[in-house]
Amino acid sequence: MLIIIHSLEFSTSKECIKTMILQTTFPGHSLWSSCSANRLRPFLFSKRRRRSSLSYWHFNRLRPRLFAVAASENGVFTSPEIAKTFDFTSEEGIYNWWESQGYFRPNLDRGSDPFVISMPPPNVTGSLHMGHAMFVTLEDIMVRYHRMKGRPTLWLPGTDHAGIATQLVVEKMLASEGIKRVELGRDEFVNRVWEWKEKYGGTITNQIKRLGASCDWNREHFTLDEQLSRAVIEAFVRLHEKGLIYQGSYIVNWSPSLQTAVSDLEVEYHEESGTLYYIKYRVAGGSKSDYLTIATTRPETLFGDVAIAVHPEDDRYSKYINRMAIVPLTYGRHVPIISDKHVDKDFGTGVLKISPGHDHNDYNLARKLGLPILNVMNKDATLNKVAGLYCGLDRFEARKKIWADLEETGLAVKKEPHTLRVPRSQRGGEVIEPLVSKQWFVTMEPLAEKALRAVEKGDLKIIPERFEKIYNHWLSNIKDWCISRQLWWGHRIPVWYIVGKDCEEEYIVARSEDEALRKAQKNYGRDTKIYQDPDVLDTWFSSALWPFSTLGWPDESIKDFKRFYPTTMLETGHDILFFWVARMVMMGIEFTGTVPFKYVYLHGLIRDSQGRKMSKTLGNVIDPLDTIKEYGTDALRFTIALGTAGQDLNLSTERLTSNKAFTNKLWNAGKFVLQNLPSQNDASAWENILSYKFDKVELLDKLPLPECWVISKLHLLIDTVTASYDKFFFGDVGRETYEFFWGDFADWYIEASKARLYHSGGDSVASVTQAVLLYVFENILKLLHPFMPFVTEELWQALPYRKAALIISPWPLTSLPRKSNSIKKFENLQALTRAIRNARAEYSVEPVKRISASIVANEEVTEYIVKEKEVLALLSRLDLQNIHFTDSPPGNADQSVHVVAGEGLEAYLPLADMIDITAEIQRLYKRLSKMQTEYDGLKARLSSPKFVEKAPEDIVRGVQEKAAETEEKITLTKNRLALLKSTVVVT
């Protein structure tokens, strides 16, 4: 007896050894738990229990490898054979190596149509946020894909001088030193800004590099570079020569603290609690009862009222139309009462005060009706002399004072809480003041017409297509563009005035001060003196020239311009479709005669896991650099890239954690592949492996079923993924590749390959599996490289016989052969394996325990399943010596668990092999008793008229459903008990 026990223990330990080897060779995944779960039980000594023979397994001892040495010989890369997991800290070293090798520069020797992207220039003051991570990821995916496709690729980077933002930063820095900008003077202040830029301006660039951006940094630009500044001046001069630039006084968004006009993009609207004030406007020549009550949120602007408007069909006020109203607190100033159909009868009292100097809508209405425009504010948002006694008061201070005086004079009716849509400066947070100001404008309508035609003719494609409607609507209703800013940092407007002349009438537009002086002296005499307009151009003006100014325009003979313009793609956020994209299209057509890019790809915003916009107030901002430290760049990129074009993406730590696990899964797969390849010194073995080719159908026909299946699936994946890349469906690319790698390659083929790698059939059997493992894995790395560049390059460098870095390796060929019949056959094998696994799980069979099985199938199915008997045994934990194939149910079918894998493929698993029947019967009796008690309680409730009649309908329905579900479980449990009892009787 002791001998038998030792024999059994020895057998079990061999099984444990094999289990441990299978687990350690691919630590990231195992279908089974460790062998420690296998304990000696009386059931093991049953006569029906046969001693498990492992003689058919042959375990090669892991041989010393040279791959790790080859991968790390340059000090950059680490092999998975050495490192347990991918080390995120190696990413910067890999990036620097790519750059040092010149891989980011376009390879002009390739000669095909180049793929060119101009990076949206981040503000030089910027610090990396998730918006940057989004555009860097998507653009880098495009660039890396097309580089591998063999196209010369140019991703042209740069930064924006960010007029307002940068000036604010430097002013705050000076303020900390007790210095004011005006004390320094313009020239010295600009010098200080340049000093700041040289010291801190590279921060955002280095952070973008941390994300893996494979830009050509040799071509990096700054919007205040000499070349780009020349382009800006040239554009201004040309537009002015065509009569498209003019100077005039119009209403703009005014920032009182910055003392400059700001663009619409730099104004953010916030829902805030405020007050609606009701004020009496007496009708001139009427009685005390003749007055109009006006509701306004800004009483301080009443000094700028030029008319009172009512709806022409509002019977309450029709009798006052064409009469005059008296503006309160103005000592009797009269304004006309007019009718206009745009007045909202239901807002407030239905009476509208028109203050065109301080409201965009009122301004447009006044211009349409020919009404005068009255400005009541200074540029620091204090009231001016038009406000009389209130002159010099801050706008908000004046509001309180005016209301108090209205109450005192009996003209205040009431005030009530009201939710306001308040315009605030994106930079400083202050309330923006609509103000009429003298500025420079570009006439946009003729430029917009050409930009509209570009989309209409198909010269420009916007992705997703639905944004074309928004693009068309904005351009069809475009307003003239205010391009001047009252700042010191930026492109100085190339306009000079004549000393002693009216600057509105006498000015000179020139490309330089010398040219302006020559023109002035020619027209006004040799003693003429000039001075330059103090304003600078809107930052968006230089950005609108970005795709072609960065390539050398206005010198169109420069090689870069001739080779790379027009560019291929413009990728950016959908929120700047108007402010930047449309303007680039207009300027590109105007100055080069060509649309500056063929495609516009618009991404959405990144939100938190609850779909909220990230903000410091909510405390939900996710820092990309912190994320990279915890999860790695590849996990962050993969998570971001799974979104859909134009749609916002909810980012959560759960997604990042999942994709970090995906990175580790890739690493462990690489470890498994490397550990199961021959030594690099074994020239004969490698010659054999490298001789396998999979580009012809007849070659696939010679492969075993699992190998033919995985290569066929891979070839299908390459076609699908390549098509998705070409359509810019990056989310589909990521999901499809993820599913194939994890669901097909790792979970199935790697596990199936172990049957060949450790089989006693010898090296000839293993070599085909090694060749397939290597072939499939290296192609997975290629498909994933644009998404996850760091871990894929690290793994690629660890593989033997790599001729080039992954970043410049050729993309997999498409339309390679695939065997749909082999796919179907392996799917049947998978279905059978799943069915057996499910049965094992249902009966709680220990993972290390091998069981017998009778496979029932027709002759055709049996033929290919038999050939993969060892794979089936390995994946399903079957006893290889006790797998029987038949075309009809076995004799012990009534004492077996019957599983159906599909039509024509079934299995019978003897219960005695799977469980301790006596213990299982006792367990099921206890379970049945508990369920019966629960069922009786539910039926008792349903039998009570009091419960059925008085309880809510949904509660009653819930109890009924629970009773039906419990009854079904009772029936199933009784059936299983009957089966087990019959098995005991037979035994």
BELBEL-V29122 format. One record per pair of residues at least 12 apart in sequence whose ideal C-beta (glycine too) atoms are under 6 Angstrom apart, sorted by the first residue. I is the first residue (numbers start at 0). GAP is how many residues later the second one is. D is the distance in whole Angstrom. If there is no record, write none. Layout:
i,gap,d
I,GAP,D
I,GAP,D
This chain:
i,gap,d
10,40,6
10,41,6
13,40,5
14,37,6
15,19,3
17,39,6
18,16,5
18,829,6
20,38,6
21,732,6
24,647,5
24,650,6
25,646,4
25,724,6
26,641,6
27,637,5
27,640,3
28,717,6
30,720,6
31,815,4
32,814,5
34,813,5
36,809,5
36,811,6
37,808,6
37,810,4
42,873,5
47,864,5
51,798,6
52,828,6
56,701,6
57,700,6
57,702,4
58,699,5
61,613,6
62,616,5
64,16,6
65,614,4
66,12,6
66,607,5
66,731,6
66,733,6
67,13,5
67,14,5
70,726,5
70,727,4
75,17,5
75,21,5
76,717,6
76,720,4
78,719,4
79,587,5
79,590,4
79,591,4
79,718,6
80,593,5
84,579,6
84,582,6
85,577,6
85,581,5
85,705,5
87,544,4
90,542,5
90,699,5
93,696,6
93,699,6
97,709,6
102,704,5
102,705,6
103,110,5
103,112,5
104,111,5
105,46,4
105,47,6
105,48,5
106,45,5
107,44,5
109,40,6
109,42,5
111,39,5
113,38,4
113,450,6
114,31,4
114,36,5
114,38,5
114,453,5
115,38,5
115,448,5
115,451,4
115,452,5
116,22,5
116,38,5
116,452,5
117,38,5
117,428,6
117,429,5
117,449,6
118,38,5
119,15,6
119,452,5
120,37,5
120,38,5
120,39,4
121,37,6
121,82,5
122,37,5
122,39,4
122,42,5
123,35,5
123,38,6
123,73,6
123,77,5
124,37,5
124,40,5
124,41,5
124,44,5
125,78,4
127,79,4
127,496,5
129,476,4
129,494,6
132,78,6
132,491,4
133,469,5
133,472,6
133,506,6
135,72,6
135,75,4
135,77,5
136,500,5
136,503,5
136,504,5
137,433,6
137,465,6
138,432,5
139,72,6
139,73,5
139,74,6
140,589,6
140,645,4
142,12,5
142,71,6
143,642,4
144,580,5
144,641,5
147,663,4
148,662,5
153,62,6
153,410,5
154,60,5
155,63,5
155,394,5
156,58,4
156,63,5
157,62,6
157,63,4
158,63,6
159,63,5
160,62,5
160,63,5
162,322,6
162,324,5
162,326,5
162,327,4
162,376,5
163,263,5
165,323,5
166,320,5
166,322,4
167,259,6
169,22,6
169,23,5
169,26,5
185,302,5
188,299,6
189,298,6
192,296,5
211,421,6
211,577,5
220,329,5
222,319,5
227,321,5
230,314,5
230,318,4
230,322,6
230,323,6
231,259,5
231,310,5
232,261,5
232,278,5
233,320,5
234,310,6
235,258,5
236,272,6
236,274,6
239,269,5
243,198,6
243,199,5
244,197,6
245,195,6
246,193,5
248,187,6
248,189,5
250,109,6
250,112,4
250,183,6
250,185,5
251,185,5
251,187,6
251,230,5
252,14,5
252,179,5
253,179,5
253,181,4
254,170,5
255,124,5
255,125,4
255,177,6
256,171,5
256,173,5
258,120,6
258,227,6
259,225,5
259,226,4
259,227,5
260,178,6
260,221,6
264,314,4
265,160,5
266,156,5
266,165,5
267,156,6
267,158,5
268,152,5
268,154,6
269,152,5
269,154,6
270,148,6
271,148,5
271,150,5
273,23,6
273,144,5
273,146,4
274,140,5
274,143,6
275,19,5
275,21,6
275,140,5
275,142,4
276,19,6
276,22,5
276,138,5
277,15,5
277,17,5
277,135,4
277,136,5
278,15,5
278,132,6
279,13,6
279,131,5
279,133,6
280,13,6
280,44,5
281,44,5
282,37,6
282,40,6
282,42,6
283,40,4
283,42,6
283,50,6
291,59,5
292,56,5
292,120,5
293,57,5
293,59,5
294,53,3
294,54,5
295,57,6
296,123,6
298,100,6
298,103,5
298,104,6
299,95,5
299,98,4
299,99,5
299,102,6
300,54,4
300,57,5
302,73,4
302,83,5
302,84,5
303,51,4
303,53,5
303,54,6
303,70,4
303,72,4
304,22,5
304,30,6
304,48,5
304,50,5
305,29,6
305,48,6
305,65,5
305,66,5
305,68,6
306,28,5
306,29,5
306,31,5
306,47,4
306,64,6
307,17,5
307,29,5
308,29,5
308,31,5
308,34,5
308,43,4
308,45,6
309,29,6
309,33,6
309,41,6
310,32,4
310,34,5
311,27,4
313,31,5
313,36,5
319,17,5
320,16,6
320,18,5
322,14,5
323,12,6
324,12,5
327,83,5
355,17,5
356,16,5
356,17,5
356,18,4
356,79,5
357,76,5
358,75,6
359,74,6
372,63,6
374,61,5
380,14,5
380,52,5
381,12,6
382,15,5
438,43,5
438,45,5
439,43,5
439,44,4
440,39,5
440,41,6
441,39,4
441,41,6
442,37,6
443,34,5
443,36,6
443,37,6
446,139,4
446,143,6
447,27,4
447,30,5
449,139,5
450,24,6
450,134,4
450,135,5
451,23,5
453,141,5
454,13,6
458,136,5
459,135,5
460,138,5
461,138,5
462,138,5
462,182,5
462,265,6
463,181,5
463,182,4
466,135,6
473,104,5
482,54,6
482,55,5
482,58,5
483,51,4
484,51,5
484,53,6
485,49,6
486,49,5
489,46,3
490,45,6
490,46,5
490,51,6
491,44,6
492,40,4
492,42,5
492,44,6
494,12,5
494,14,6
494,38,4
495,12,5
495,20,4
495,34,4
495,36,5
496,34,6
497,22,6
497,26,6
498,30,4
507,12,6
515,14,6
516,13,6
539,39,6
542,37,6
543,39,4
543,40,5
543,43,4
544,42,6
546,20,5
546,37,6
546,49,4
547,17,6
547,44,6
547,48,6
550,13,6
550,14,5
565,28,5
565,30,5
566,30,5
567,30,6
568,28,6
568,30,5
569,27,4
569,30,5
570,30,4
572,30,6
573,28,4
573,72,6
580,19,6
583,12,6
600,127,6
601,44,5
603,42,6
603,43,5
603,44,4
604,43,5
605,43,5
605,45,5
606,41,5
606,43,5
607,12,4
608,41,6
608,43,4
610,39,5
630,25,5
630,29,5
631,31,6
632,157,6
633,29,5
633,154,4
633,156,5
633,157,5
634,21,6
634,24,4
634,25,4
634,28,5
636,150,6
637,21,5
637,149,5
637,150,6
638,16,5
638,17,6
638,20,5
640,89,5
640,93,5
640,146,5
641,89,5
641,92,5
642,88,6
643,87,5
662,128,5
665,125,6
668,77,6
669,125,4
671,78,6
672,100,5
672,104,5
675,81,5
676,93,6
679,120,5
687,79,5
688,78,6
688,81,5
688,82,5
691,79,4
693,17,5
694,121,6
696,120,4
699,117,5
699,119,5
704,120,6
704,121,6
704,159,6
704,163,5
705,46,4
706,65,5
707,111,5
707,114,4
708,113,5
708,114,6
708,117,4
709,39,4
709,66,6
711,106,4
711,107,5
711,110,6
711,111,5
712,31,5
713,62,5
713,65,6
714,101,4
714,103,4
715,102,6
716,23,5
717,94,5
717,96,6
718,95,5
719,16,6
720,12,5
720,15,6
720,16,6
720,62,5
721,92,5
733,53,6
736,46,5
736,47,6
740,39,5
744,31,6
750,124,6
751,119,5
752,16,5
754,115,4
754,116,5
754,119,5
755,13,4
756,12,6
778,33,5
780,14,6
780,15,5
781,30,6
784,21,5
791,14,6
792,13,5
824,39,5
827,74,6
827,77,6
830,70,4
830,71,5
831,69,4
831,73,6
832,42,5
832,43,5
834,64,4
834,66,5
835,40,4
835,71,6
838,58,5
838,60,5
838,70,6
842,71,5
842,72,5
844,69,5
849,27,6
849,29,4
850,58,6
850,62,4
850,63,6
851,27,5
851,30,4
851,58,5
851,61,5
852,25,5
852,30,5
852,54,5
852,56,5
853,30,5
853,36,4
853,54,4
854,30,5
854,52,5
855,30,6
855,50,4
856,47,6
856,48,5
857,46,5
860,43,6
860,44,5
861,23,5
865,19,6
868,14,6
889,18,5
891,18,6
892,15,5
894,16,6
894,88,4
894,91,6
895,12,4
895,13,6
895,14,5
896,12,4
910,72,5
916,63,5
916,66,6
916,67,6
920,59,5
923,49,6
923,53,5
927,45,5
930,35,6
930,38,6
930,39,5
933,32,6
934,31,5
937,21,6
937,24,6
937,25,4
940,18,6
